[in-house]
Amino acid sequence: MSRLSLFNSPLLLGFEQFEQALDRVSKNADSYPPYDVEQIGENRLCITLAIAGFSPEELNVQLEKNQLTVKGRRNEDRERVYLHRGIAARQFHRSFVLADGLEVTGATIENGLLQIDIERPFEEPDVKTIAIKSVGAAGATQVIDQVEEKEDKG
């Protein structure tokens, strides 16, 4: 069975990475731990994960390329004897695919909630004019327009 692609149009060139990102997100359907994604400001986000019972030493937050991964693994206390164990102590692995340009600025844990701050720094758009070359009858190349670049002075 062939899969219908959202990016199958010949007008959308170079979007293979987005299709791969959507595949990764669809495979990450586990609902533990629960999380919120909140827009804090125009260029800021906060991901909050409910990780009650985990200490900072039992958590790992990593950013590789544009994939943010949060892993948790609780250390078992072998000396405790439980008569009933209803609080989940399972390990987890939660991934988020971040858009290009987003930066993780920090993470804090408070009251069983892990908050990961994400920011998109403001950048002025780069405008680039492309030179158009004309090939004459004798095969000589002539530049019609000069290339102009506006560089970020920040």
TORTORTI-715341 format. One record per residue (C-alpha): residue number from 0; residue in one letter; x, y, z. Coordinates in steps of 0.1 Angstrom, whole numbers, m for minus. Layout:
BEGIN
resi: NUM resn: A X: X Y: Y Z: Z
...
***
This chain:
BEGIN
resi: 0 resn: M X: 0 Y: 0 Z: 0
resi: 1 resn: S X: 15 Y: 34 Z: m10
resi: 2 resn: R X: 13 Y: 63 Z: 14
resi: 3 resn: L X: m1 Y: 96 Z: 3
resi: 4 resn: S X: 23 Y: 124 Z: 11
resi: 5 resn: L X: 13 Y: 159 Z: 20
resi: 6 resn: F X: 45 Y: 172 Z: 3
resi: 7 resn: N X: 39 Y: 153 Z: m30
resi: 8 resn: S X: 33 Y: 184 Z: m51
resi: 9 resn: P X: 60 Y: 193 Z: m77
resi: 10 resn: L X: 58 Y: 229 Z: m64
resi: 11 resn: L X: 71 Y: 219 Z: m30
resi: 12 resn: L X: 108 Y: 212 Z: m34
resi: 13 resn: G X: 132 Y: 203 Z: m6
resi: 14 resn: F X: 105 Y: 195 Z: 20
resi: 15 resn: E X: 116 Y: 159 Z: 26
resi: 16 resn: Q X: 129 Y: 168 Z: 60
resi: 17 resn: F X: 94 Y: 180 Z: 71
resi: 18 resn: E X: 79 Y: 147 Z: 59
resi: 19 resn: Q X: 104 Y: 128 Z: 79
resi: 20 resn: A X: 97 Y: 150 Z: 110
resi: 21 resn: L X: 59 Y: 142 Z: 106
resi: 22 resn: D X: 67 Y: 105 Z: 105
resi: 23 resn: R X: 87 Y: 108 Z: 137
resi: 24 resn: V X: 59 Y: 127 Z: 154
resi: 25 resn: S X: 33 Y: 102 Z: 144
resi: 26 resn: K X: 53 Y: 74 Z: 159
resi: 27 resn: N X: 56 Y: 92 Z: 192
resi: 28 resn: A X: 20 Y: 85 Z: 202
resi: 29 resn: D X: 26 Y: 75 Z: 239
resi: 30 resn: S X: 7 Y: 98 Z: 263
resi: 31 resn: Y X: 31 Y: 95 Z: 292
resi: 32 resn: P X: 41 Y: 119 Z: 307
resi: 33 resn: P X: 13 Y: 144 Z: 300
resi: 34 resn: Y X: 25 Y: 178 Z: 287
resi: 35 resn: D X: 14 Y: 213 Z: 278
resi: 36 resn: V X: 29 Y: 236 Z: 251
resi: 37 resn: E X: 22 Y: 273 Z: 260
resi: 38 resn: Q X: 30 Y: 304 Z: 240
resi: 39 resn: I X: 45 Y: 328 Z: 265
resi: 40 resn: G X: 52 Y: 358 Z: 242
resi: 41 resn: E X: 55 Y: 366 Z: 205
resi: 42 resn: N X: 87 Y: 346 Z: 201
resi: 43 resn: R X: 87 Y: 323 Z: 232
resi: 44 resn: L X: 72 Y: 289 Z: 240
resi: 45 resn: C X: 72 Y: 268 Z: 271
resi: 46 resn: I X: 68 Y: 230 Z: 272
resi: 47 resn: T X: 57 Y: 217 Z: 306
resi: 48 resn: L X: 58 Y: 180 Z: 314
resi: 49 resn: A X: 42 Y: 164 Z: 345
resi: 50 resn: I X: 70 Y: 143 Z: 359
resi: 51 resn: A X: 60 Y: 139 Z: 396
resi: 52 resn: G X: 84 Y: 118 Z: 416
resi: 53 resn: F X: 114 Y: 124 Z: 393
resi: 54 resn: S X: 145 Y: 142 Z: 406
resi: 55 resn: P X: 167 Y: 163 Z: 382
resi: 56 resn: E X: 193 Y: 135 Z: 383
resi: 57 resn: E X: 168 Y: 110 Z: 369
resi: 58 resn: L X: 160 Y: 133 Z: 339
resi: 59 resn: N X: 178 Y: 139 Z: 307
resi: 60 resn: V X: 170 Y: 168 Z: 283
resi: 61 resn: Q X: 188 Y: 168 Z: 250
resi: 62 resn: L X: 187 Y: 187 Z: 218
resi: 63 resn: E X: 201 Y: 170 Z: 187
resi: 64 resn: K X: 197 Y: 190 Z: 155
resi: 65 resn: N X: 160 Y: 200 Z: 157
resi: 66 resn: Q X: 148 Y: 171 Z: 179
resi: 67 resn: L X: 142 Y: 179 Z: 216
resi: 68 resn: T X: 142 Y: 147 Z: 237
resi: 69 resn: V X: 133 Y: 143 Z: 274
resi: 70 resn: K X: 140 Y: 110 Z: 291
resi: 71 resn: G X: 132 Y: 99 Z: 326
resi: 72 resn: R X: 144 Y: 69 Z: 345
resi: 73 resn: R X: 136 Y: 65 Z: 382
resi: 74 resn: N X: 161 Y: 48 Z: 404
resi: 75 resn: E X: 145 Y: 19 Z: 423
resi: 76 resn: D X: 149 Y: 19 Z: 461
resi: 77 resn: R X: 153 Y: m18 Z: 468
resi: 78 resn: E X: 149 Y: m13 Z: 506
resi: 79 resn: R X: 113 Y: m2 Z: 503
resi: 80 resn: V X: 85 Y: m27 Z: 507
resi: 81 resn: Y X: 53 Y: m17 Z: 490
resi: 82 resn: L X: 19 Y: m32 Z: 501
resi: 83 resn: H X: 3 Y: m13 Z: 472
resi: 84 resn: R X: 21 Y: 5 Z: 443
resi: 85 resn: G X: m3 Y: 28 Z: 424
resi: 86 resn: I X: 21 Y: 56 Z: 416
resi: 87 resn: A X: 37 Y: 51 Z: 382
resi: 88 resn: A X: 75 Y: 48 Z: 384
resi: 89 resn: R X: 80 Y: 39 Z: 348
resi: 90 resn: Q X: 106 Y: 53 Z: 326
resi: 91 resn: F X: 96 Y: 76 Z: 297
resi: 92 resn: H X: 110 Y: 90 Z: 264
resi: 93 resn: R X: 92 Y: 120 Z: 250
resi: 94 resn: S X: 104 Y: 138 Z: 218
resi: 95 resn: F X: 95 Y: 171 Z: 202
resi: 96 resn: V X: 105 Y: 183 Z: 167
resi: 97 resn: L X: 114 Y: 220 Z: 168
resi: 98 resn: A X: 112 Y: 242 Z: 138
resi: 99 resn: D X: 144 Y: 257 Z: 124
resi: 100 resn: G X: 155 Y: 288 Z: 143
resi: 101 resn: L X: 140 Y: 277 Z: 176
resi: 102 resn: E X: 165 Y: 276 Z: 205
resi: 103 resn: V X: 161 Y: 259 Z: 239
resi: 104 resn: T X: 171 Y: 285 Z: 264
resi: 105 resn: G X: 167 Y: 265 Z: 297
resi: 106 resn: A X: 149 Y: 240 Z: 318
resi: 107 resn: T X: 136 Y: 241 Z: 354
resi: 108 resn: I X: 118 Y: 216 Z: 376
resi: 109 resn: E X: 94 Y: 228 Z: 403
resi: 110 resn: N X: 65 Y: 210 Z: 421
resi: 111 resn: G X: 67 Y: 180 Z: 398
resi: 112 resn: L X: 67 Y: 200 Z: 366
resi: 113 resn: L X: 96 Y: 202 Z: 342
resi: 114 resn: Q X: 95 Y: 234 Z: 322
resi: 115 resn: I X: 116 Y: 238 Z: 290
resi: 116 resn: D X: 119 Y: 273 Z: 276
resi: 117 resn: I X: 121 Y: 278 Z: 239
resi: 118 resn: E X: 128 Y: 310 Z: 220
resi: 119 resn: R X: 129 Y: 322 Z: 184
resi: 120 resn: P X: 154 Y: 350 Z: 182
resi: 121 resn: F X: 143 Y: 379 Z: 160
resi: 122 resn: E X: 162 Y: 381 Z: 128
resi: 123 resn: E X: 159 Y: 406 Z: 100
resi: 124 resn: P X: 151 Y: 388 Z: 67
resi: 125 resn: D X: 179 Y: 385 Z: 42
resi: 126 resn: V X: 171 Y: 398 Z: 7
resi: 127 resn: K X: 193 Y: 385 Z: m21
resi: 128 resn: T X: 190 Y: 396 Z: m57
resi: 129 resn: I X: 202 Y: 369 Z: m82
resi: 130 resn: A X: 222 Y: 378 Z: m113
resi: 131 resn: I X: 207 Y: 369 Z: m146
resi: 132 resn: K X: 232 Y: 357 Z: m172
resi: 133 resn: S X: 226 Y: 359 Z: m209
resi: 134 resn: V X: 243 Y: 335 Z: m233
resi: 135 resn: G X: 249 Y: 352 Z: m267
resi: 136 resn: A X: 249 Y: 336 Z: m301
resi: 137 resn: A X: 286 Y: 329 Z: m299
resi: 138 resn: G X: 283 Y: 313 Z: m265
resi: 139 resn: A X: 297 Y: 343 Z: m246
resi: 140 resn: T X: 281 Y: 348 Z: m212
resi: 141 resn: Q X: 271 Y: 384 Z: m202
resi: 142 resn: V X: 259 Y: 394 Z: m167
resi: 143 resn: I X: 227 Y: 414 Z: m169
resi: 144 resn: D X: 221 Y: 423 Z: m133
resi: 145 resn: Q X: 246 Y: 425 Z: m104
resi: 146 resn: V X: 241 Y: 404 Z: m72
resi: 147 resn: E X: 232 Y: 424 Z: m42
resi: 148 resn: E X: 231 Y: 410 Z: m7
resi: 149 resn: K X: 218 Y: 425 Z: 25
resi: 150 resn: E X: 237 Y: 410 Z: 54
resi: 151 resn: D X: 226 Y: 409 Z: 90
resi: 152 resn: K X: 245 Y: 436 Z: 108
resi: 153 resn: G X: 235 Y: 422 Z: 143
***
